[in-house]
């Protein structure tokens, strides 16, 4: 009996187990069928949870990037408004006070500096623009969009942690599934003999890959282990 390769997809494992469970049902080995189905259900549920967790990361990445685009677009609109106030406005104050390092310094901020740089932009509005300036009036909008971006980034980080935990659960489920199928094989071989036991498992008509587990019925453990 040969289990699917360690690097194979869990779909292949579920297909493999479905065959085994069906053969056990036809042989009226109800308890054994229940064991296989329980281990397979656990693996299926863990795999499904991992898939959902991975999809959630994409959702939150989309929200984070959209919030980043909104923030950048607002800042660009403000810069254009200030620059458009005169022929040489981009060489004079307040432009040079607000953008001493250029607009890209805000737009291309590393993730870790995003909040502090845009907070500085809002403070520069409040410091260097007149009280009735329409750009200064939107300093709270900058802060609101920063808060939205921060919240989305936190969700991305949490979702990535959820993926890591889900992967660990899948790994444990795969291990338990393999152990269940291996124990089943030895019980069947003891009860019916090796040749009969092999019939309960899908045939693999190809050379064993280095990462596959092939059960050595004489040694009582997967070949290459122990």
Secondary structure by P-SEA (a helix, b strand, c coil): cccccccccaaaaaaaaaaaaaaaaaacaaaaaaaaaaaaaaaaaaaaaaaaaaaaaaaaaaaaaaaaaaaaaaaaaaaaaaaacccccccccaaaaaccccaaaaaaccccaaaaaaaaaaaaaacccccccccccaaaaaaaaaaaaaaaaaaaaaaaaaaaaaaaaaaaaaaaaaaaaaaaaaaaaaaccaaaaaaabbbbcccccccbbbbccccccccccc
